Amino acid sequence: MAQSLKSKIADAAKALGFDAVRFTAADAAPDAGANLDAFLAEGRHGDMGWLADTADRRKTPRALWADARSVILLGLNYGRGGDPLAILDERSRGAISIYAQGADYHDAIKTKLKSLAVQVQMLAGGEVKVFVDTAPVMEKPLAAEAGLGWQGKHTNLVSREFGSWLFIGSIFTSVEIAPDEAEDDHCGACRRCLDICPTGALPSPHRMDARACISYLTIEHKGHIAPRYRAAMGNRIFGCDDCLAVCPWNKFAQASHEAKLAVRAESDNPKLAELLTLDDAAFRLRFRGTPIKRTGRDRFVRNVLIAAGNSRDVDLVPLVEARLDDDSPLVRAMAVWALARLAPARLQALRSAFAANETDPAVRDEWLAVAA
């Protein structure tokens, strides 16, 4: 019997290093648009204005590309060995989400997607477009419809084969390909992901408020992080894996075989002392080619200072103090907060030298808060 089109595409995908491949129709996930509207209407997207700006194109693949008829969903495993949460006990090190410890996954996936798209055209004809994360595509609902996994109570995709650790890419095609069956929800009564969230960003199953999510706060949020979240952030300086890591389905997870996603020494939960000294040039050099670079030096060091304030490591005091006159108000404000936690007497001794000359309102507020 001749090999089917779907099996040929699947074989080609596996040969390129994808770990999972499934198919769905371009008009699948009919509830995704309404769910997005509710999310935006309640303001749960926070600073992520691009979600609202692209909402109409994001709701369905055909709104993004009218000729789309089928979507090929690809999964790339980025799992690691060991306990991803163990680093949270090492308070003098910065916890970086495991997805960001290697090379930028956008580059790794897009190269594979483009190669596969060429083969899809050769096998099926028609036109194709490739997307990974940055495009206005609702990958998780589509992936669930295709059977790549299901959206857990934390809203992220869960796979029976790979647990929480799948990057998702997609290929839109103008050719109609028979869809696969959607995956059932296998969460049952479990609520570990909801209960572990340090900041209450998951108030109920399948409902996430990005404004309280540590991943959002440390990566997407451009301003000062509200005081009510700082202690709960612990030493998390880029992202948060808590709700992913506690999922029971991770018992089936396995370490990634993708070389480009291997952990880099410079982003392997580094010592806070190394990161507190970074200027813009050093930050760019250290994190080039990683997801961390796009956050920018000032926001990143803001996060590092919060971790320093939570560390109880008095050896960091001179490094924190050096950031009190940083060019960035984001950094100066968190230096005040961190030093108030680590060495309050020393901060008061420095007040006359710094507070009176501060021009940024948010930084002045931090000085006033520690004086109260």
Secondary structure, 3 states (H helix, E strand, C coil): CCCCHHHHHHHHHHHCCCCEEEEEECCCCCCHHHHHHHHHHCCCCCCCHHHHHCHHHHCCHHHHCCCCCEEEEEEEECCCCCCCCHHHHCCCECEECHHHCCCCHHHHHHHHHHHHHHHHHHHHCCCEEEECCCCCCCHHHHHHHHCCCEECCCCCEEECCCECCEEEEEEEECCCCCCCCCCCCCCCCCCHHHHHCCCCCCCECCECCHHHCHHHHHHHCCCCCCHHHHHHHCCEEECCCHHHHCCHHHHHCCCCCCHHHCCCHHHCCCEHHHHCCCCHHHHHHHHCCCHHHHHCHHHHHHHHHHHHHHHCCHHHHHHHHHHHHCCCHHHHHHHHHHHHHHCHHHHHHHHHHHHHHCCCHHHHHHHHHHHC
